[in-house]
Amino acid sequence: MTILAPNSVQARDIASVVHPQTNLATHLTQGPAVIERGEGIYIFDDSGERFLDAAAGLWCASLGYASERLAKVAYEQMRRLGYYHFYRHTTNEPGVDLAEALLRIAPVPMSKVLFQCSGSEANDTAIKLVWYYHAAIGKPEKRKIIGRRMGYHGSTSASISASGKSDMHADFGLPFPGFLHTEYPHFYRHHEEGETEEQFASRMADALEALILAEGPETCAAFIGEPVMGAGGGLTPPRSYWEKMQAVIRKYDMLFIADEVICGFGRTGNMWGSQTYDLQPDMISCAKALSAGMQPISALLVNNRVFEAMLDESRKLGNFAHGFTYAGHPVTTAVAMETLRIYEEMDMIGHVQRVGPYMQQVLARFAEHPLVGDVRGVGLLTGMELVADKATRAAFDPARKVGPTVDRHARANGLITRFIGDRIAFSPPLIITEAEVDDMAARLGRALDGTWGEIRAN
């Protein structure tokens, strides 16, 4: 048990705060790490130790930490108009500026933008609009939402129901009825002997179609998916996967929601993951890098098909009865707008297209490590699979806690990554340089070697 000074930040935290995605019992004895400041792609704890953040916080610190430029924009906007709402025909210029900018850069034609505070809220809104849309076109029975096993779309009740994360459903009484989950498209882990990526993708699309037919196409309303699965382990889709999945979605007249919360704004080497994989969504949710993580903001883009149905419902009901207090908040939208300007000025997409292949090449070398079975990625997002046996692709017994062991060694070497079971996801700030990629790889190598030594000793 850690002994803490009674008035320390750690002790005060234990006494007052509940932390997300945390073992609450362990936290009472272990306490938190206190992060005091950031600089570039590095963060510093209260002892002054420096960590390379290969996870960009929670995928979102695209410009790294401590942006003076964004701080000044927030300050000036707070002085001018620190808050007002978007309700009942009220607007503000920063919100309008940002909506126009998002529609200009959208990967496919979009009609309107709805603002929220988080990716969870954006996806929750998208789900509500699916039901609203089908009611408007006279098909209220089309209500079922299909996500994927291991997909993640947020922590609100509807968005986590659409997510295929059983650990986040347990004992919450979730998912709600009418939320279904098709196959986890993990080619390395789940392909059959001799099966190509294209054949595997066909099997995934066939499984989606079989689920729709079993449930009744007349009841299936929408499919939601991330271009690259984030909390599913930084998992890139197998070749031809999205082409085949979209064909099934269109065949049964379902809406398609592209969850770009992680992939949007350069992560995959294009402005949108939808561009990288040629997606044609009806709605696009985005957040995280929208403000470089500096303000809590998200947006949902809807196409004209969806907006026309919203118009019909508003005429019928007299009101669009949906919204959030902080939607279109002038400070968050001003900071997000400035973030988009910074991306353009520094040619962030070009930077990712230059550095991303280098990161993929460097991390791919770890496929030779005794612990690593597979390394795949795109842009500045990579997933690494840890295995007990390379030949059979056998996973480690979860009781051995290999992922947490690597995490412990990584932090001892000043490296923060994202662990999902025994997969490691790398999503560093988009400003990372080749030299910093080398630094990240050196720290990772020491962590893997330390873990391998510990496993062999035990």
C-alpha positions in Angstrom: 0.0 0.0 0.0 1.3 3.5 -0.9 1.7 5.8 2.0 0.5 9.3 1.0 0.8 12.6 2.8 -2.7 13.6 4.1 -2.8 16.9 2.1 -1.2 15.6 -1.1 -3.0 15.8 -4.3 -3.1 12.0 -4.4 -4.7 11.7 -1.0 -7.2 14.4 -1.8 -8.0 12.7 -5.1 -8.7 9.4 -3.3 -11.0 11.1 -0.9 -13.1 12.9 -3.5 -12.8 11.7 -7.1 -14.2 8.7 -9.1 -12.1 7.9 -12.1 -13.4 6.5 -15.4 -12.1 3.1 -16.6 -10.3 2.6 -13.3 -10.3 -0.2 -10.7 -11.9 1.8 -7.9 -10.8 -0.6 -5.2 -7.2 -0.5 -6.3 -7.3 3.2 -6.7 -8.1 3.6 -2.9 -4.7 2.0 -2.1 -2.6 2.9 -5.1 -3.7 6.5 -5.8 -3.3 8.4 -9.0 -0.4 9.7 -11.1 -0.5 13.4 -11.0 0.3 15.1 -14.4 1.4 18.6 -13.9 2.3 20.0 -17.3 3.0 19.1 -21.0 5.4 20.2 -23.6 5.3 19.0 -27.2 4.6 15.3 -27.2 5.8 14.9 -23.6 4.0 15.2 -20.3 5.6 15.6 -16.8 4.4 14.2 -13.5 4.6 15.9 -10.1 8.1 14.5 -9.6 9.3 16.1 -12.8 9.6 12.7 -14.6 9.1 13.1 -18.4 6.9 10.7 -20.4 6.6 10.4 -24.2 2.8 10.2 -24.7 2.4 7.7 -27.6 -1.4 7.8 -27.0 -2.0 11.5 -27.3 -3.9 11.5 -24.1 -7.0 9.6 -25.2 -6.2 9.9 -28.9 -6.9 13.6 -28.9 -3.8 15.8 -28.2 -3.1 16.1 -31.9 -1.0 19.3 -31.4 0.7 18.0 -28.3 0.5 20.0 -25.1 0.6 23.6 -23.9 -0.5 25.5 -27.1 -0.1 29.2 -26.3 -1.9 30.1 -29.5 -5.0 28.2 -28.6 -4.9 29.5 -25.0 -4.9 33.0 -26.4 -7.9 32.3 -28.6 -9.8 30.9 -25.6 -8.9 33.9 -23.5 -10.0 36.4 -26.1 -13.2 34.7 -26.8 -14.0 34.4 -23.0 -13.5 38.1 -22.7 -15.8 38.8 -25.6 -18.5 36.2 -25.1 -17.7 33.4 -22.7 -20.9 31.6 -23.1 -24.2 31.6 -24.9 -26.5 28.9 -26.2 -27.7 27.8 -29.7 -31.3 27.3 -28.6 -34.4 28.9 -30.2 -32.9 30.7 -33.2 -29.9 32.0 -31.3 -26.3 31.8 -32.7 -22.8 33.1 -32.4 -20.2 33.7 -35.1 -17.5 31.2 -33.9 -20.1 28.4 -34.1 -21.2 29.4 -37.6 -17.5 29.7 -38.7 -16.8 26.2 -37.5 -19.9 24.7 -39.1 -19.0 26.2 -42.4 -15.5 24.9 -42.2 -16.6 21.4 -41.3 -19.0 21.3 -44.3 -16.2 22.6 -46.6 -13.8 19.8 -45.6 -16.3 17.0 -45.2 -15.3 13.9 -47.1 -18.7 13.5 -48.8 -21.4 16.2 -49.3 -23.0 17.1 -46.0 -25.9 19.5 -45.3 -25.8 20.6 -41.7 -23.8 20.4 -38.4 -25.0 19.7 -34.9 -22.6 20.5 -32.0 -22.1 18.6 -28.7 -19.4 18.3 -26.1 -18.1 14.8 -26.6 -17.9 12.0 -29.1 -20.3 10.0 -26.9 -22.9 12.8 -27.3 -22.3 13.0 -31.1 -22.9 9.3 -31.5 -25.9 9.4 -29.2 -27.4 12.2 -31.3 -26.7 10.2 -34.5 -28.6 7.2 -33.0 -31.6 9.5 -32.1 -31.6 10.9 -35.6 -31.7 7.4 -37.1 -35.0 6.8 -35.3 -36.2 10.3 -36.2 -35.4 9.8 -39.8 -37.2 6.5 -40.2 -40.2 7.9 -38.3 -40.2 10.8 -40.8 -40.2 8.5 -43.9 -43.0 6.3 -42.5 -40.9 3.4 -41.4 -40.9 3.7 -37.5 -40.4 -0.1 -37.2 -36.8 0.4 -38.5 -35.1 0.9 -35.1 -32.3 -1.6 -34.7 -28.8 -0.3 -34.6 -25.9 -2.6 -35.7 -22.4 -2.0 -34.4 -19.5 -4.4 -34.2 -18.0 -6.5 -31.4 -15.1 -4.5 -29.9 -16.4 -1.4 -31.6 -16.5 1.7 -29.3 -18.7 4.7 -29.7 -18.9 6.3 -26.3 -20.1 6.0 -22.7 -23.6 7.4 -22.9 -26.4 4.8 -22.7 -27.2 4.6 -26.4 -23.6 5.0 -27.7 -22.3 2.3 -25.4 -25.2 0.1 -26.4 -24.0 0.4 -30.0 -20.5 -0.4 -28.8 -19.5 -4.1 -28.7 -17.6 -3.9 -25.4 -19.1 -6.4 -23.0 -17.0 -5.1 -20.1 -18.7 -1.7 -20.4 -22.1 -3.3 -20.5 -21.7 -5.5 -17.4 -24.1 -4.8 -14.6 -25.3 -1.6 -16.2 -28.3 -3.4 -17.8 -26.9 -2.7 -21.2 -27.0 -2.9 -24.1 -30.5 -1.7 -24.6 -32.8 -4.0 -26.7 -32.5 -3.4 -30.4 -28.7 -2.9 -30.4 -26.9 -5.6 -32.3 -23.3 -6.4 -32.9 -21.7 -8.1 -35.9 -18.3 -9.6 -36.3 -15.0 -8.1 -35.0 -12.9 -7.8 -38.2 -9.6 -8.8 -36.7 -7.9 -10.6 -39.6 -4.8 -11.7 -37.8 -6.6 -13.2 -34.9 -9.7 -14.7 -36.6 -8.7 -15.6 -40.2 -9.0 -19.2 -41.2 -6.1 -21.2 -42.5 -5.3 -20.1 -46.1 -8.0 -17.3 -46.0 -7.0 -14.1 -47.8 -7.9 -10.7 -46.5 -10.4 -10.3 -49.3 -12.0 -13.6 -48.4 -12.1 -12.7 -44.8 -13.7 -9.4 -45.6 -16.4 -11.3 -47.7 -17.0 -13.5 -44.6 -17.5 -10.4 -42.5 -20.0 -8.9 -45.0 -21.8 -12.2 -45.2 -22.1 -12.3 -41.4 -23.6 -8.8 -41.4 -26.1 -9.7 -44.1 -27.0 -12.9 -42.2 -27.7 -10.9 -39.0 -29.9 -8.4 -40.9 -31.9 -11.2 -42.5 -32.3 -13.0 -39.2 -33.5 -9.8 -37.5 -35.7 -8.7 -40.4 -34.4 -6.1 -42.8 -37.6 -4.0 -42.2 -36.4 -3.5 -38.6 -32.7 -2.7 -39.2 -32.2 1.0 -39.2 -28.4 1.8 -39.3 -24.9 0.6 -39.1 -22.3 2.5 -37.1 -18.5 1.9 -37.5 -15.1 3.5 -37.0 -13.0 3.6 -40.2 -10.2 2.2 -38.0 -11.2 0.6 -34.6 -9.6 2.6 -31.8 -10.6 1.0 -28.5 -10.8 -2.3 -30.5 -7.0 -2.2 -30.5 -6.0 0.3 -33.2 -7.3 -2.2 -35.7 -7.1 -1.4 -39.4 -9.7 -3.0 -41.7 -8.7 -5.9 -44.0 -8.5 -5.2 -47.7 -11.9 -4.7 -49.4 -13.7 -4.8 -46.0 -15.5 -1.4 -46.2 -16.4 -1.8 -49.9 -18.2 -5.1 -49.1 -19.8 -3.9 -45.8 -21.2 -0.7 -47.4 -22.7 -2.8 -50.2 -24.7 -4.7 -47.6 -25.7 -1.5 -45.7 -27.0 0.0 -48.9 -28.8 -3.2 -50.0 -31.0 -3.1 -47.0 -31.6 0.7 -47.0 -29.9 1.4 -43.7 -28.3 4.6 -42.7 -24.5 4.6 -42.3 -22.9 6.5 -39.4 -19.1 6.9 -39.7 -17.6 7.4 -36.3 -14.6 9.6 -37.0 -14.0 10.6 -33.4 -10.6 9.0 -33.5 -9.8 9.0 -37.2 -10.9 12.5 -38.1 -8.5 15.4 -38.7 -5.4 13.6 -40.1 -4.9 10.5 -38.0 -5.0 8.1 -41.0 -3.1 10.3 -43.4 -6.1 12.1 -44.8 -8.4 14.6 -43.2 -10.9 11.8 -42.6 -10.7 8.1 -42.3 -13.7 8.0 -44.6 -11.3 9.3 -47.4 -8.7 6.7 -46.6 -11.2 3.9 -46.9 -13.7 5.5 -49.4 -16.6 5.5 -47.0 -19.9 7.1 -48.1 -21.7 7.8 -44.8 -25.0 9.6 -44.1 -23.7 11.0 -40.8 -20.2 11.7 -39.5 -19.4 12.1 -35.9 -16.1 13.9 -34.9 -14.4 15.2 -31.7 -11.0 14.7 -30.1 -8.6 16.3 -32.6 -11.3 18.8 -33.6 -10.0 21.0 -30.9 -6.7 19.1 -30.4 -8.1 18.0 -27.1 -7.9 21.6 -25.8 -11.7 22.0 -25.4 -14.6 19.6 -25.0 -16.3 19.7 -28.3 -17.8 17.4 -30.9 -19.8 17.7 -34.0 -22.2 15.6 -36.0 -22.5 16.2 -39.7 -25.7 15.0 -41.5 -26.4 14.8 -45.2 -29.3 16.3 -47.0 -31.3 13.1 -46.9 -31.2 13.1 -43.1 -31.8 16.9 -42.8 -34.8 16.8 -45.1 -36.4 14.2 -42.8 -35.5 16.4 -39.8 -37.3 19.3 -41.5 -40.4 17.2 -42.1 -40.5 16.2 -38.4 -40.0 19.7 -37.2 -42.9 20.9 -39.4 -45.1 18.2 -38.1 -44.1 18.5 -34.4 -43.5 22.2 -34.3 -40.0 21.9 -32.9 -36.8 19.9 -33.2 -36.8 18.8 -29.6 -33.2 17.9 -29.0 -30.1 19.8 -27.8 -27.4 20.4 -25.3 -26.7 23.4 -23.0 -23.2 23.8 -24.3 -23.8 23.0 -28.0 -22.1 25.6 -30.1 -20.3 27.1 -27.1 -18.4 30.1 -28.4 -15.2 29.3 -26.6 -15.0 25.7 -27.7 -16.0 26.5 -31.3 -13.4 29.4 -31.5 -10.7 27.0 -30.3 -11.7 24.3 -32.7 -11.8 26.8 -35.6 -8.3 28.0 -34.7 -7.2 24.3 -34.5 -8.3 23.8 -38.1 -6.4 26.9 -39.2 -3.3 25.5 -37.5 -3.7 22.2 -39.3 -3.9 24.0 -42.6 -1.0 26.4 -42.0 1.4 23.6 -41.0 0.1 21.2 -43.6 -0.7 18.7 -41.0 -2.0 16.2 -43.6 1.3 16.4 -45.5 3.2 16.0 -42.2 1.3 12.8 -41.3 1.8 11.5 -44.9 5.5 11.9 -44.4 6.0 10.8 -40.8 3.3 8.1 -40.8 5.0 5.7 -43.1 8.2 6.1 -41.1 6.4 5.2 -37.9 4.8 2.2 -39.5 8.2 1.1 -40.8 9.9 1.5 -37.4 7.1 -0.2 -35.5 6.9 -3.1 -38.0 10.4 -4.2 -37.0 9.0 -5.2 -33.6 7.2 -8.1 -35.4 10.5 -9.9 -34.9 10.3 -9.6 -31.1 9.4 -12.8 -29.3 6.3 -11.2 -27.7 4.9 -9.7 -30.9 2.7 -11.6 -33.4 1.4 -8.8 -35.7 1.9 -5.1 -36.4 -0.5 -3.2 -38.7 -1.4 0.5 -39.0 -2.1 3.5 -41.2 -1.0 7.1 -40.9 -0.1 7.7 -37.3 -2.2 4.9 -35.8 -0.7 1.4 -35.2 -2.0 -1.7 -33.5 0.5 -4.3 -32.1 -0.7 -7.8 -31.1 1.1 -9.6 -28.3 1.1 -13.4 -28.5 2.2 -16.4 -26.5 3.0 -18.4 -29.6 3.8 -16.9 -33.0 3.2 -20.1 -35.0 -0.3 -20.7 -33.7 -1.2 -17.1 -32.9 -2.2 -18.4 -29.4 -3.1 -15.6 -27.0 -1.7 -15.2 -23.5 -3.8 -16.4 -20.6 -5.5 -13.2 -19.4 -4.5 -14.2 -15.8 -0.9 -13.5 -16.8 -1.7 -9.9 -17.4 0.9 -9.5 -20.1 -0.5 -6.2 -21.3 -0.4 -4.6 -17.9 3.1 -5.9 -17.5 4.3 -4.3 -20.7 2.5 -1.1 -19.6 4.4 -1.2 -16.3 7.7 -1.6 -18.1 6.8 1.1 -20.6 6.0 3.6 -17.9 9.3 2.7 -16.1 10.9 3.7 -19.4 9.0 7.0 -19.7 6.5 5.8 -22.3 2.7 6.0 -22.3 0.8 3.8 -24.7 -2.8 2.5 -24.9 -3.3 -1.1 -23.9 -6.4 -3.0 -25.0 -6.0 -6.5 -23.5 -2.8 -7.8 -25.0 -2.9 -5.3 -27.9 -1.0 -2.0 -27.9 -2.4 0.9 -29.8 0.0 3.8 -30.8 -1.6 7.1 -31.6 1.0 9.8 -30.8 0.3 13.5 -31.2 0.2 14.3 -34.9 3.1 16.7 -34.6 5.6 13.8 -33.8 8.8 13.9 -35.7 11.0 11.1 -37.1 13.5 11.6 -34.3 10.7 11.4 -31.7 9.4 8.2 -33.4 12.9 6.7 -32.8 12.7 7.8 -29.2 9.3 6.1 -28.8 10.6 2.9 -30.4 13.7 2.8 -28.2 11.5 3.1 -25.1 9.1 0.5 -26.4 12.0 -1.9 -27.1 13.3 -1.7 -23.6 9.7 -2.2 -22.3 9.2 -5.3 -24.4 12.6 -6.7 -23.5 11.9 -6.1 -19.8 8.6 -7.9 -20.1 10.1 -10.8 -22.0 12.8 -11.2 -19.4 10.1 -11.2 -16.6 8.0 -13.8 -18.5 11.0 -16.1 -19.0 12.1 -15.8 -15.4 8.6 -16.8 -14.2 
